Amino acid sequence: MATEAELTSELERLRACVTQVTGALIVSDDGRVLARDVSGEHPQHLGPRTAEALRAALRLAAAAGHGTAHELLVRADHGWVGAYTAGRSASLALVTAPQANVGRVRLEARRSSTRISALLDGAPEQQENP
């Protein structure tokens, strides 16, 4: 099992790669914040909402007959909010500036979720989700 410092280090790496990411959290399936690198957001509220949103995305993908959902990206008035599965029982939540390069955000978030999965589940890193 990863330490909070290892998880936070991955979030810091992600934010250094994509400067338009203004906040990042690693959240357990029950909404508990495991690690955070956030400026100004309220992680105690974002954590549970991220877990809820990914559960809804999983149900939506299943209802459409498309298998398991791996990510959710929402465009809002003041930027983007994303949620990515990260292992068997966690997710990565991101908050971005409005001008964020969404393609770059998605690419780096997928890479981070793979690294987080390896840290949390003890599995070797594998290729990120398609």
C-alpha positions as CSV (number, residue, x, y, z in Angstrom):
1,M,0.0,0.0,0.0
2,A,1.3,3.4,-0.9
3,T,2.0,6.2,1.6
4,E,0.3,9.5,1.4
5,A,3.6,11.1,0.5
6,E,4.0,8.8,-2.5
7,L,0.5,9.6,-3.7
8,T,0.9,13.3,-3.2
9,S,4.2,13.1,-5.1
10,E,2.3,11.7,-8.1
11,L,-0.2,14.5,-7.9
12,E,2.5,17.1,-7.8
13,R,4.1,15.4,-10.9
14,L,0.8,15.6,-12.7
15,R,0.3,19.3,-11.9
16,A,3.9,20.1,-13.0
17,C,3.2,18.4,-16.3
18,V,-0.1,20.2,-16.9
19,T,0.0,23.6,-15.3
20,Q,-3.7,24.2,-16.1
21,V,-4.6,21.6,-13.5
22,T,-5.4,23.6,-10.5
23,G,-6.2,20.8,-8.2
24,A,-5.9,17.0,-7.9
25,L,-7.2,14.5,-5.4
26,I,-6.9,10.7,-4.9
27,V,-10.2,9.5,-3.5
28,S,-11.3,6.1,-2.2
29,D,-14.5,4.5,-3.4
30,D,-16.3,5.7,-0.3
31,G,-15.2,9.3,-1.0
32,R,-12.4,9.6,1.5
33,V,-9.5,11.8,0.3
34,L,-6.3,9.7,0.3
35,A,-4.0,12.5,-1.0
36,R,-4.4,16.0,-2.4
37,D,-2.6,18.7,-4.2
38,V,-5.3,21.4,-4.3
39,S,-5.3,25.2,-4.2
40,G,-8.6,26.8,-3.2
41,E,-11.0,23.9,-3.8
42,H,-12.8,22.1,-1.0
43,P,-11.5,18.5,-1.1
44,Q,-13.8,17.3,1.6
45,H,-16.7,18.0,-0.7
46,L,-15.0,17.1,-4.0
47,G,-14.0,13.6,-2.7
48,P,-17.4,12.2,-2.1
49,R,-18.8,13.8,-5.2
50,T,-16.1,12.3,-7.4
51,A,-16.9,8.8,-6.0
52,E,-20.6,9.4,-6.7
53,A,-19.9,10.7,-10.2
54,L,-17.8,7.7,-11.2
55,R,-20.4,5.3,-9.9
56,A,-23.0,7.0,-12.0
57,A,-20.6,6.9,-15.0
58,L,-20.2,3.1,-14.5
59,R,-23.9,2.6,-14.4
60,L,-24.3,4.8,-17.6
61,A,-21.7,2.9,-19.5
62,A,-23.2,-0.4,-18.4
63,A,-26.7,0.7,-19.4
64,A,-25.4,1.6,-22.9
65,G,-23.8,-1.8,-23.2
66,H,-20.3,-0.3,-23.4
67,G,-18.6,-2.1,-20.5
68,T,-16.7,-0.5,-17.7
69,A,-16.3,3.3,-17.6
70,H,-12.8,4.6,-16.9
71,E,-13.1,8.3,-16.9
72,L,-15.6,11.2,-16.7
73,L,-14.9,14.7,-17.9
74,V,-17.3,17.7,-17.2
75,R,-17.0,21.1,-18.8
76,A,-18.2,23.8,-16.4
77,D,-18.4,27.6,-16.5
78,H,-15.0,28.0,-14.9
79,G,-13.0,25.1,-16.2
80,W,-13.1,21.3,-16.4
81,V,-13.6,18.7,-13.7
82,G,-12.4,15.1,-14.4
83,A,-12.6,11.8,-12.6
84,Y,-10.5,8.8,-13.6
85,T,-10.5,5.3,-12.1
86,A,-7.2,4.5,-10.3
87,G,-7.0,0.9,-9.4
88,R,-9.6,-1.4,-7.8
89,S,-10.9,1.0,-5.2
90,A,-9.8,4.6,-5.9
91,S,-10.2,7.4,-8.3
92,L,-8.3,10.5,-9.4
93,A,-10.1,13.8,-9.4
94,L,-8.9,16.8,-11.3
95,V,-9.9,20.5,-11.5
96,T,-8.6,22.7,-14.3
97,A,-8.5,26.2,-15.5
98,P,-11.0,27.1,-18.4
99,Q,-8.2,27.3,-21.0
100,A,-6.9,23.8,-20.2
101,N,-5.7,21.7,-23.1
102,V,-8.2,18.8,-22.5
103,G,-6.3,16.4,-24.7
104,R,-3.2,16.9,-22.6
105,V,-5.2,16.7,-19.4
106,R,-6.7,13.4,-20.4
107,L,-3.4,11.9,-21.5
108,E,-1.6,12.9,-18.3
109,A,-4.5,11.9,-16.1
110,R,-4.6,8.4,-17.6
111,R,-0.8,8.1,-17.0
112,S,-1.3,9.2,-13.4
113,S,-4.2,6.9,-12.8
114,T,-2.0,4.0,-13.9
115,R,0.8,5.0,-11.6
116,I,-1.7,5.5,-8.7
117,S,-3.2,2.1,-9.4
118,A,0.3,0.5,-9.2
119,L,1.0,2.4,-5.9
120,L,-2.3,1.4,-4.3
121,D,-2.8,-2.1,-5.6
122,G,0.8,-3.1,-5.5
123,A,0.6,-4.1,-9.2
124,P,3.3,-3.3,-11.8
125,E,2.4,-0.3,-14.0
126,Q,0.6,-1.3,-17.1
127,Q,-0.4,0.6,-20.2
128,E,-3.1,3.2,-19.4
129,N,-6.7,2.8,-20.4
130,P,-7.6,3.5,-24.0
